[in-house]
């Protein structure tokens, strides 16, 4: 059994691979979503990541579809106490921003869709520099005090704003961020490494990276001349145009071949081995995509293999 990891100072323990819920109600319908969630849970997975805005970008959707699917699954399976649910605030079309009033209203809406009385990990989805950190932290602290949120975290935030938030929490004794969710993977390292990671490391925060597989590029299915049927194909395929993208793919291919593993498993294993990273996020729109993701949670790369990937992925 894959060991659980501590989520910062929250006391929450999570599987070392978070299941991304962005596809639920988008490229995976409810039946497919339930099957993926079942497969993940049966393998020992307990950490599901979503946001109140998923998937408002789809024509005909309003936002909240992913939370609704997850909520129905939790009720159908009766397993709420066994699953760590992370969701986010600031991007739902009806609940934009991080004002205190909006955080409160958005959290209530998320709780209704999820069919639960508490959110385990509540992220600010995109920081709003025009809103004082004091207002944001106070609103989140209130949710924690009311028992509606167990722990708080921040996604898409600068090192400066993160540090300012942590300082305020510590100075005033309010709830403190326990995790960050950065854009981070083998072909996007400078989006986290550096000042932001330094703040997280000093503060003992857990990193839960999104785009862990670079929109599918790090699964190895994007090759010169190949056509991939995916709404994210254009974004993922552009990595083939860079020398770094091709170097990374070549290194992943080599290690995957030597270890008898999938390319995606190796990419996730590299990410999981990085300082502060507790659980990369990866999504699956079908159960066929799950095994490679789950295998990444249990794969331990050698120092030599990690160094090969470090070298191949060094920014140009």
SERO-4910 file (N, C-alpha, C, O; in steps of 0.05 Angstrom, whole numbers):
BEGIN
 pado doro    nc1    nc2    nc3   cac1   cac2   cac3    cc1    cc2    cc3    oc1    oc2    oc3
  Unk    A     17    -24      0      0      0      0     18     25      0     37     26     15
  Unk    A     11     44    -17     26     69    -18     21     85      7     -2     90     15
  Unk    A     43     95     19     40    110     44     28    137     38     32    150     17
  Unk    A     12    147     58      0    173     56     21    194     65     41    187     79
  Unk    A     18    218     56     36    240     63     22    262     78     -2    266     74
  Unk    A     36    276     96     24    297    112     21    322     95     39    330     80
  Unk    A     -2    335     97     -8    359     82      0    383     99    -17    394    114
  Unk    A     26    390     98     35    412    114     31    407    144     34    385    154
  Unk    A     22    429    157     17    427    186    -12    422    192    -21    427    215
  Unk    A    -28    413    173    -57    411    176    -66    387    192    -88    387    203
  Unk    A    -49    367    194    -57    342    206    -72    323    187    -79    301    194
  Unk    A    -76    333    163    -90    317    142    -69    300    128    -47    310    121
  Unk    A    -75    275    122    -57    257    108    -69    250     81    -93    243     80
  Unk    A    -53    251     60    -64    247     33    -47    227     17    -23    224     21
  Unk    A    -60    215     -2    -47    197    -21    -28    215    -38    -35    237    -44
  Unk    A     -5    204    -46     15    221    -61      8    227    -90     25    234   -105
  Unk    A    -17    224    -97    -27    232   -123    -55    243   -119    -73    228   -110
  Unk    A    -60    268   -125    -86    280   -123   -101    276   -149    -89    280   -170
  Unk    A   -126    267   -148   -142    263   -172   -155    289   -180   -171    301   -165
  Unk    A   -148    299   -204   -159    324   -213   -188    321   -222   -195    303   -237
  Unk    A   -205    339   -212   -233    338   -219   -241    356   -241   -265    359   -246
  Unk    A   -222    368   -255   -229    387   -276   -244    374   -299   -260    388   -313
  Unk    A   -240    349   -303   -253    335   -326   -282    326   -320   -297    320   -338
  Unk    A   -289    325   -294   -316    316   -287   -337    336   -295   -336    359   -287
  Unk    A   -356    327   -311   -376    345   -322   -366    360   -347   -379    379   -356
  Unk    A   -342    353   -356   -331    365   -381   -325    343   -401   -343    336   -416
  Unk    A   -301    331   -400   -295    309   -418   -303    282   -407   -301    262   -422
  Unk    A   -310    281   -382   -320    256   -370   -349    262   -360   -353    280   -344
  Unk    A   -368    246   -370   -395    250   -360   -398    237   -332   -378    227   -321
  Unk    A   -421    238   -320   -424    228   -293   -417    199   -290   -404    191   -271
  Unk    A   -425    182   -308   -419    153   -307   -389    149   -308   -378    134   -292
  Unk    A   -376    162   -327   -347    159   -330   -333    170   -305   -313    159   -296
  Unk    A   -342    193   -295   -330    205   -272   -332    187   -247   -313    184   -233
  Unk    A   -355    174   -243   -359    156   -221   -339    132   -224   -328    123   -204
  Unk    A   -336    122   -248   -318    100   -252   -289    107   -246   -274     92   -233
  Unk    A   -281    131   -254   -253    140   -248   -250    144   -218   -230    136   -207
  Unk    A   -269    157   -205   -268    161   -176   -267    134   -161   -252    131   -142
  Unk    A   -283    115   -170   -283     89   -158   -256     75   -161   -245     64   -142
  Unk    A   -244     77   -185   -218     64   -190   -196     76   -173   -179     62   -162
  Unk    A   -197    102   -171   -177    117   -155   -180    109   -125   -160    103   -112
  Unk    A   -204    109   -115   -209    102    -87   -201     73    -81   -190     67    -60
  Unk    A   -208     55    -99   -201     27    -95   -171     22    -94   -162      3    -82
  Unk    A   -156     40   -107   -127     37   -107   -114     50    -82    -90     50    -79
  Unk    A   -131     61    -65   -121     74    -40   -121    104    -41   -114    117    -22
  Unk    A   -129    116    -64   -130    145    -67   -151    157    -49   -173    147    -46
  Unk    A   -144    181    -37   -163    194    -19   -164    224    -23   -176    238     -6
  Unk    A   -151    235    -44   -147    264    -46   -158    273    -73   -146    268    -94
  Unk    A   -181    287    -73   -195    295    -98   -194    326    -99   -203    339    -80
  Unk    A   -184    336   -121   -181    365   -124   -201    376   -145   -203    365   -167
  Unk    A   -215    397   -138   -234    410   -156   -234    440   -152   -216    450   -137
  Unk    A   -253    454   -164   -256    483   -160   -285    490   -166   -298    476   -182
  Unk    A   -294    511   -154   -322    519   -159   -327    527   -188   -350    527   -197
  Unk    A   -307    535   -202   -310    544   -230   -310    522   -251   -316    526   -274
  Unk    A   -302    497   -243   -301    475   -262   -329    465   -268   -343    458   -249
  Unk    A   -339    465   -293   -325    473   -317   -341    494   -332   -354    489   -352
  Unk    A   -339    519   -321   -354    541   -332   -346    548   -360   -362    562   -374
  Unk    A   -323    540   -369   -313    546   -396   -327    530   -418   -325    536   -442
  Unk    A   -342    510   -411   -356    493   -430   -383    505   -437   -399    513   -419
  Unk    A   -389    507   -462   -415    518   -471   -438    503   -458   -439    478   -460
  Unk    A   -456    517   -446   -479    504   -432   -475    499   -403   -494    494   -388
  Unk    A   -450    501   -393   -444    497   -365   -444    524   -350   -440    545   -363
  Unk    A   -448    523   -325   -450    547   -308   -427    549   -288   -424    570   -275
  Unk    A   -411    528   -285   -392    527   -264   -404    511   -241   -428    513   -236
  Unk    A   -387    495   -227   -397    479   -206   -404    450   -214   -411    434   -197
  Unk    A   -402    444   -240   -409    417   -249   -391    396   -236   -401    375   -229
  Unk    A   -366    401   -234   -348    382   -222   -355    376   -193   -356    353   -184
  Unk    A   -359    398   -178   -367    394   -150   -393    378   -147   -395    361   -130
  Unk    A   -412    383   -165   -437    369   -164   -433    339   -169   -445    323   -155
  Unk    A   -417    332   -189   -411    304   -195   -398    291   -171   -405    269   -163
  Unk    A   -378    304   -159   -364    293   -136   -383    289   -113   -382    269    -99
  Unk    A   -400    309   -108   -419    307    -87   -438    284    -90   -444    270    -71
  Unk    A   -447    279   -114   -465    256   -119   -451    230   -115   -462    211   -104
  Unk    A   -425    229   -123   -409    205   -118   -406    200    -89   -408    177    -80
  Unk    A   -399    220    -73   -396    217    -44   -421    206    -31   -420    189    -14
  Unk    A   -444    217    -40   -469    208    -28   -475    179    -36   -484    163    -20
  Unk    A   -470    173    -62   -475    146    -72   -458    125    -58   -467    103    -53
  Unk    A   -433    132    -52   -414    113    -40   -414    114    -10   -404     95      3
  Unk    A   -424    135      2   -425    138     31   -397    139     43   -393    128     65
  Unk    A   -378    151     29   -350    151     38   -338    178     44   -314    182     43
  Unk    A   -356    197     51   -345    225     55   -322    226     75   -303    241     71
  Unk    A   -324    211     97   -303    212    117   -276    201    108   -256    205    121
  Unk    A   -276    186     86   -252    174     76   -238    190     54   -216    183     46
  Unk    A   -250    212     45   -240    227     23   -233    255     31   -249    269     44
  Unk    A   -209    264     23   -201    292     28   -209    308      3   -199    303    -19
  Unk    A   -227    327      7   -238    343    -15   -225    371    -15   -227    385      5
  Unk    A   -212    378    -37   -201    405    -40   -216    419    -61   -221    409    -83
  Unk    A   -225    444    -56   -237    460    -76   -227    489    -74   -211    495    -56
  Unk    A   -237    506    -92   -225    533    -94   -246    554    -98   -268    549   -107
  Unk    A   -238    579    -91   -255    602    -94   -241    625   -110   -217    629   -108
  Unk    A   -257    639   -125   -250    665   -138   -257    665   -168   -258    687   -179
  Unk    A   -262    642   -181   -266    642   -210   -294    634   -219   -299    635   -243
  Unk    A   -311    626   -201   -339    619   -210   -352    644   -221   -349    665   -210
  Unk    A   -366    641   -244   -378    665   -256   -396    681   -237   -398    706   -240
  Unk    A   -409    668   -218   -426    682   -200   -412    690   -174   -424    704   -157
  Unk    A   -387    681   -170   -373    686   -145   -344    694   -151   -325    680   -143
  Unk    A   -340    715   -165   -313    723   -173   -300    740   -152   -313    757   -139
  Unk    A   -274    735   -148   -259    752   -130   -255    740   -103   -265    718    -97
  Unk    A   -241    755    -86   -234    745    -59   -243    764    -37   -230    766    -16
  Unk    A   -264    779    -42   -275    796    -20   -285    777      1   -292    754     -4
  Unk    A   -287    788     26   -297    771     48   -325    761     42   -331    737     47
  Unk    A   -342    778     31   -370    770     26   -371    748      5   -387    729      6
  Unk    A   -354    750    -16   -354    731    -37   -343    704    -28   -354    683    -35
  Unk    A   -322    704    -12   -311    679     -1   -332    664     15   -335    640     12
  Unk    A   -347    678     31   -368    666     48   -390    654     30   -398    631     34
  Unk    A   -399    670     11   -421    661     -7   -412    637    -24   -427    618    -28
  Unk    A   -388    639    -35   -377    618    -53   -374    592    -37   -380    570    -47
  Unk    A   -364    594    -13   -360    570      4   -387    556      9   -388    531      8
  Unk    A   -407    572     16   -434    560     21   -444    546     -4   -455    524     -3
  Unk    A   -440    558    -28   -449    546    -53   -433    520    -58   -445    500    -67
  Unk    A   -407    520    -53   -391    495    -57   -401    473    -38   -402    450    -46
  Unk    A   -406    480    -13   -416    460      6   -442    448     -3   -446    424      0
  Unk    A   -459    464    -14   -485    453    -24   -481    434    -47   -492    412    -48
  Unk    A   -464    442    -66   -459    425    -89   -445    399    -81   -452    377    -92
  Unk    A   -427    400    -63   -412    377    -54   -429    360    -35   -422    337    -29
  Unk    A   -451    371    -24   -468    356     -6   -454    349     20   -458    327     30
  Unk    A   -439    367     30   -424    362     54   -425    385     73   -433    407     65
  Unk    A   -417    381     98   -417    404    117   -390    416    121   -386    435    135
  Unk    A   -369    405    107   -343    417    109   -326    411     84   -330    391     70
  Unk    A   -308    429     79   -288    426     57   -261    421     71   -254    435     90
  Unk    A   -247    401     62   -222    394     76   -200    414     71   -186    422     89
  Unk    A   -197    422     46   -176    441     38   -188    462     19   -198    455     -2
  Unk    A   -187    487     28   -200    508     12   -179    528      2   -166    541     18
  Unk    A   -176    529    -25   -156    546    -37   -168    573    -47   -191    574    -55
  Unk    A   -152    593    -45   -157    617    -62   -147    609    -90   -123    604    -93
  Unk    A   -164    609   -110   -157    598   -136   -137    615   -150   -116    606   -159
  Unk    A   -144    641   -153   -125    660   -165   -124    684   -146   -145    695   -139
  Unk    A   -101    692   -137    -99    714   -119   -109    739   -132   -107    743   -157
  Unk    A   -120    757   -116   -130    783   -126   -114    805   -112   -121    812    -89
  Unk    A    -93    815   -124    -75    834   -111    -89    859   -101    -79    873    -83
  Unk    A   -113    866   -113   -128    889   -104   -142    885    -78   -152    904    -66
  Unk    A   -144    860    -68   -157    854    -43   -136    850    -22   -118    833    -25
  Unk    A   -137    865      0   -116    862     21   -115    833     32   -136    820     35
  Unk    A    -91    824     37    -89    797     48   -104    794     75   -113    773     82
  Unk    A   -105    816     89   -119    815    115   -149    808    111   -159    792    127
  Unk    A   -161    819     91   -190    813     86   -193    783     78   -212    770     87
  Unk    A   -175    774     61   -177    746     52   -173    727     75   -189    708     79
  Unk    A   -152    731     90   -145    713    112   -167    713    133   -174    692    144
  Unk    A   -178    736    140   -199    738    160   -224    722    151   -236    709    167
  Unk    A   -230    724    125   -254    710    115   -249    680    116   -267    665    124
  Unk    A   -225    671    109   -219    643    110   -218    633    139   -227    610    145
  Unk    A   -207    649    156   -205    642    184   -233    638    196   -238    619    212
  Unk    A   -252    654    188   -280    652    197   -292    625    189   -305    612    205
  Unk    A   -286    616    165   -296    590    155   -284    567    172   -298    548    178
  Unk    A   -259    570    178   -246    550    195   -258    549    223   -264    527    233
  Unk    A   -263    573    235   -274    574    261   -302    563    262   -311    551    282
  Unk    A   -317    566    240   -344    555    238   -345    525    232   -367    513    232
  Unk    A   -322    513    227   -321    485    221   -328    478    192   -333    455    186
  Unk    A   -330    498    175   -338    493    147   -314    487    130   -317    476    108
  Unk    A   -290    493    140   -265    488    125   -245    478    146   -242    489    168
  Unk    A   -231    456    139   -211    445    157   -184    459    155   -171    465    175
  Unk    A   -176    465    130   -150    478    126   -151    495    101   -168    491     83
  Unk    A   -133    516     99   -134    535     77   -108    534     62    -87    527     72
  Unk    A   -109    543     37    -86    542     19    -88    563     -2   -109    576     -5
  Unk    A    -67    566    -18    -67    586    -39    -57    575    -65    -37    560    -65
  Unk    A    -70    582    -87    -61    574   -114    -56    599   -130    -69    619   -126
  Unk    A    -37    598   -148    -32    621   -166    -28    647   -150    -44    666   -153
  Unk    A     -7    647   -134     -1    670   -117     29    675   -119     45    657   -123
  Unk    A     37    700   -116     65    707   -117     78    701    -90     65    698    -70
  Unk    A    104    699    -91    119    694    -66    114    716    -46    112    712    -22
  Unk    A    113    741    -56    110    764    -39     83    764    -25     81    768      0
  Unk    A     62    758    -40     35    758    -28     32    734     -9     18    735     11
  Unk    A     44    712    -16     43    688      1     56    694     28     45    688     49
  Unk    A     80    706     27     94    713     51     79    733     68     77    730     93
  Unk    A     67    753     55     51    773     69     27    760     83     21    767    106
  Unk    A     15    741     70     -8    726     82      0    710    106    -13    711    127
  Unk    A     22    696    103     32    680    125     40    697    149     35    690    172
  Unk    A     53    719    144     62    737    165     37    748    181     38    749    205
  Unk    A     17    756    166     -8    766    179    -20    745    197    -28    750    219
  Unk    A    -23    720    186    -35    698    201    -20    693    227    -32    690    248
  Unk    A      6    693    225     23    687    248     22    709    269     21    705    293
  Unk    A     23    734    258     23    757    276     -3    760    292     -3    767    315
  Unk    A    -25    754    278    -52    758    290    -65    733    301    -86    734    314
  Unk    A    -52    710    296    -63    685    306    -87    674    291   -104    660    302
  Unk    A    -88    680    265   -110    670    248   -101    645    233    -78    637    233
  Unk    A   -121    632    221   -115    608    205    -93    614    185    -91    636    174
  Unk    A    -76    595    180    -52    599    164    -52    579    141    -60    556    144
  Unk    A    -43    588    117    -41    570     95    -24    546    102     -3    549    114
  Unk    A    -33    522     92    -17    498     97     -6    487     71     11    469     71
  Unk    A    -16    498     48     -7    487     22     -8    508      1    -22    529      3
  Unk    A      6    503    -21      5    519    -45      0    501    -69      7    477    -68
  Unk    A    -14    512    -89    -18    496   -113     -7    511   -137    -21    528   -148
  Unk    A     18    506   -144     31    520   -166     29    505   -192     24    480   -193
  Unk    A     33    519   -214     37    506   -240     65    496   -240     84    512   -238
  Unk    A     69    470   -243     96    459   -240     97    432   -252     81    414   -247
  Unk    A    117    428   -270    122    402   -282    150    403   -295    164    423   -294
  Unk    A    157    381   -308    184    379   -320    189    399   -342    213    406   -347
  Unk    A    169    410   -355    174    430   -376    165    458   -367    163    476   -383
  Unk    A    159    460   -341    152    486   -330    162    487   -301    146    484   -283
  Unk    A    187    491   -298    199    491   -272    201    519   -259    198    521   -235
  Unk    A    205    539   -275    209    566   -264    182    578   -254    182    599   -242
  Unk    A    160    564   -260    134    573   -249    131    567   -219    112    576   -206
  Unk    A    150    552   -208    149    547   -180    177    549   -167    180    561   -146
  Unk    A    197    537   -179    224    538   -168    234    566   -166    230    582   -184
  Unk    A    247    573   -144    256    600   -139    242    612   -115    239    598    -94
  Unk    A    234    637   -117    224    651    -93    199    638    -81    196    636    -57
  Unk    A    180    629    -98    156    617    -88    161    592    -73    151    588    -51
  Unk    A    177    575    -84    184    550    -70    200    556    -45    196    542    -25
  Unk    A    217    576    -45    232    583    -21    214    590      2    218    582     24
  Unk    A    193    606     -4    174    614     17    160    589     27    157    585     52
  Unk    A    151    572      9    136    548     17    154    530     35    145    519     55
  Unk    A    179    527     26    198    510     41    203    521     69    203    506     89
  Unk    A    208    547     71    213    559     97    189    556    116    192    552    140
  Unk    A    165    558    104    141    558    120    130    530    125    110    527    139
  Unk    A    142    510    113    133    483    117    107    477    102     91    460    111
  Unk    A    102    491     80     78    486     64     81    462     46    103    456     36
  Unk    A     59    449     41     59    427     22     52    438     -6     35    456     -9
  Unk    A     66    428    -26     60    436    -54     43    414    -67     50    391    -65
  Unk    A     22    423    -80      4    404    -95      2    415   -123    -17    429   -130
  Unk    A     22    408   -140     24    421   -167      2    413   -186     -7    390   -188
  Unk    A     -8    433   -201    -26    427   -223    -11    428   -249     12    436   -250
  Unk    A    -24    419   -271    -11    415   -297     13    396   -293     34    400   -306
  Unk    A     11    377   -276     33    359   -269     43    344   -294     66    337   -296
  Unk    A     25    339   -313     33    326   -338     32    344   -362     30    335   -385
  Unk    A     33    370   -357     34    390   -378     12    386   -399     17    385   -423
  Unk    A    -13    385   -389    -36    381   -406    -35    356   -423    -47    355   -445
  Unk    A    -20    337   -414    -18    311   -428      8    307   -443     13    285   -452
  Unk    A     24    328   -446     49    325   -461     67    304   -448     80    289   -461
  Unk    A     68    304   -421     86    286   -407     75    258   -404     86    242   -389
  Unk    A     53    252   -418     44    224   -419     59    210   -442     59    185   -443
  Unk    A     71    225   -460     86    213   -482     69    209   -507     79    198   -527
  Unk    A     44    216   -506     27    211   -530     30    232   -551     20    228   -574
  Unk    A     43    254   -545     48    275   -565     75    270   -578     96    273   -566
  Unk    A     74    263   -604     99    258   -619     97    272   -646     76    279   -655
  Unk    A    120    277   -658    120    290   -684    102    274   -704    106    250   -708
  Unk    A     84    288   -716     66    275   -736     41    262   -724     24    253   -739
  Unk    A     40    260   -697     17    246   -685     -6    266   -681     -2    289   -676
  Unk    A    -30    256   -683    -54    271   -679    -68    260   -653    -73    236   -651
  Unk    A    -73    278   -634    -84    270   -609   -112    282   -606   -115    307   -609
  Unk    A   -132    266   -600   -159    275   -597   -163    284   -568   -170    269   -551
  Unk    A   -158    310   -564   -160    321   -537   -165    351   -540   -153    364   -557
  Unk    A   -183    362   -523   -187    391   -523   -163    407   -515   -162    431   -518
  Unk    A   -143    393   -503   -119    407   -495    -95    401   -513    -72    408   -507
  Unk    A   -100    390   -536    -79    381   -554    -61    404   -564    -37    401   -565
  Unk    A    -73    427   -570    -58    449   -581    -38    459   -560    -14    464   -567
  Unk    A    -46    462   -535    -28    471   -514     -6    451   -508     17    459   -504
  Unk    A    -14    426   -506      6    405   -500     26    401   -522     50    398   -518
  Unk    A     16    402   -547     34    396   -570     55    417   -574     76    411   -587
  Unk    A     51    441   -564     72    462   -569     98    456   -556    119    466   -564
  Unk    A     98    438   -536    124    431   -523    142    416   -542    167    416   -537
  Unk    A    131    404   -562    148    390   -582    165    410   -598    185    402   -609
  Unk    A    156    435   -598    171    455   -614    196    465   -600    212    479   -612
  Unk    A    198    459   -574    222    469   -559    242    447   -556    236    423   -554
  Unk    A    267    455   -555    289    436   -551    286    422   -523    291    398   -521
  Unk    A    278    438   -503    275    426   -477    253    405   -477    256    384   -465
  Unk    A    231    410   -490    209    391   -491    218    365   -503    211    343   -493
  Unk    A    234    366   -525    244    342   -538    264    328   -520    265    303   -519
  Unk    A    281    343   -506    301    331   -488    287    316   -465    294    293   -459
  Unk    A    266    329   -454    252    316   -432    238    291   -441    239    270   -427
  Unk    A    226    292   -464    212    268   -475    232    245   -479    226    222   -474
  Unk    A    255    252   -490    275    231   -495    285    219   -468    288    194   -467
  Unk    A    289    235   -448    298    225   -422    276    208   -409    282    187   -398
  Unk    A    251    217   -411    229    201   -400    226    175   -414    222    154   -402
  Unk    A    229    175   -441    227    150   -456    248    130   -447    243    106   -443
  Unk    A    273    140   -443    294    122   -435    290    110   -407    293     86   -404
  Unk    A    282    126   -388    278    116   -361    253     97   -360    254     76   -347
  Unk    A    232    105   -375    208     88   -376    215     60   -387    205     40   -378
  Unk    A    231     60   -408    239     35   -421    255     18   -402    250     -6   -399
  Unk    A    274     30   -388    291     16   -370    276      5   -345    283    -16   -335
  Unk    A    256     20   -336    241     12   -312    216     -4   -319    202    -13   -300
  Unk    A    209     -7   -344    185    -20   -351    160     -5   -342    141    -17   -333
  Unk    A    162     21   -344    141     38   -334    129     56   -356    141     58   -378
  Unk    A    107     68   -351     96     87   -370    110    114   -367    120    121   -346
  Unk    A    111    129   -389    123    156   -389    110    173   -368    124    187   -353
  Unk    A     83    173   -367     69    190   -347     77    183   -319     79    200   -302
  Unk    A     81    157   -313     88    148   -286    115    160   -278    119    169   -256
  Unk    A    134    160   -297    161    171   -291    159    201   -287    172    212   -268
  Unk    A    144    215   -303    141    244   -300    129    252   -273    138    271   -260
  Unk    A    109    237   -265     97    242   -239    115    235   -216    116    248   -195
  Unk    A    131    214   -219    150    206   -198    171    227   -195    180    232   -172
  Unk    A    181    239   -217    200    261   -214    188    284   -198    201    294   -180
  Unk    A    164    291   -205    151    314   -191    147    308   -162    152    325   -145
  Unk    A    138    284   -156    133    276   -128    158    276   -111    157    279    -86
  Unk    A    181    274   -124    207    273   -110    219    301   -105    239    303    -92
  Unk    A    206    322   -115    217    349   -113    211    360    -85    191    354    -72
  Unk    A    229    378    -75    225    390    -49    198    403    -46    189    417    -64
  Unk    A    185    399    -24    159    409    -16    135    395    -29    113    397    -18
  Unk    A    139    381    -51    117    369    -65    106    345    -49    121    326    -42
  Unk    A     80    345    -44     67    324    -29     50    306    -47     50    282    -45
  Unk    A     36    319    -66     19    304    -84     13    319   -110     -2    339   -110
  Unk    A     26    311   -132     19    323   -158    -10    317   -164    -22    297   -155
  Unk    A    -22    335   -180    -50    331   -189    -50    321   -217    -36    332   -234
  Unk    A    -65    300   -222    -68    290   -250    -97    281   -253   -109    270   -234
  Unk    A   -108    286   -276   -136    278   -281   -138    256   -302   -120    252   -318
  Unk    A   -159    241   -300   -164    219   -319   -193    221   -328   -211    222   -311
  Unk    A   -198    220   -354   -226    221   -364   -237    194   -368   -260    191   -376
  Unk    A   -220    173   -365   -229    145   -367   -213    128   -348   -191    136   -340
  Unk    A   -223    105   -342   -209     87   -324   -183     76   -337   -165     68   -323
  Unk    A   -183     76   -364   -159     67   -378   -135     84   -373   -112     75   -375
  Unk    A   -140    109   -366   -117    128   -361   -107    126   -332    -86    138   -326
  Unk    A   -122    113   -315   -115    113   -286    -89     97   -279    -73    107   -263
  Unk    A    -85     73   -290    -62     57   -281    -35     72   -282    -19     70   -264
  Unk    A    -30     86   -304     -4    100   -307     -2    122   -285     20    126   -275
  Unk    A    -24    135   -279    -23    156   -259    -18    144   -231     -1    154   -216
  Unk    A    -32    123   -225    -30    110   -199     -2     98   -195      9     98   -173
  Unk    A      9     87   -217     36     75   -216     57     96   -209     77     91   -196
  Unk    A     52    121   -218     70    143   -212     72    148   -182     93    157   -172
  Unk    A     50    143   -168     50    148   -139     68    129   -124     77    135   -102
  Unk    A     72    106   -135     88     86   -121    116     82   -133    132     67   -122
  Unk    A    122     96   -154    148     94   -167    169    111   -154    165    135   -150
  Unk    A    192    100   -146    214    115   -134    237    115   -153    249     95   -159
  Unk    A    244    139   -163    266    141   -181    293    142   -166    294    152   -143
  Unk    A    314    132   -178    340    134   -166    351    162   -168    341    178   -184
  Unk    A    372    167   -153    385    194   -155    395    199   -183    393    221   -193
  Unk    A    406    178   -196    416    181   -223    393    187   -243    397    204   -261
  Unk    A    371    174   -239    348    180   -257    337    208   -253    330    221   -272
  Unk    A    336    216   -228    327    244   -222    346    264   -234    337    284   -245
  Unk    A    371    258   -233    391    277   -244    389    278   -275    392    299   -286
  Unk    A    383    256   -287    379    256   -317    356    274   -324    357    289   -344
  Unk    A    335    272   -309    311    288   -315    316    317   -308    306    335   -322
  Unk    A    331    322   -286    338    350   -279    353    363   -302    348    385   -310
  Unk    A    373    348   -313    389    359   -334    373    364   -359    377    384   -372
  Unk    A    356    346   -366    340    348   -391    320    371   -388    313    384   -408
  Unk    A    311    377   -364    289    397   -361    299    424   -352    283    442   -347
  Unk    A    325    428   -351    336    454   -343    327    475   -363    330    471   -387
  Unk    A    315    497   -354    305    518   -372    327    527   -391    350    530   -384
  Unk    A    318    532   -415    337    541   -436    345    570   -432    361    581   -447
***
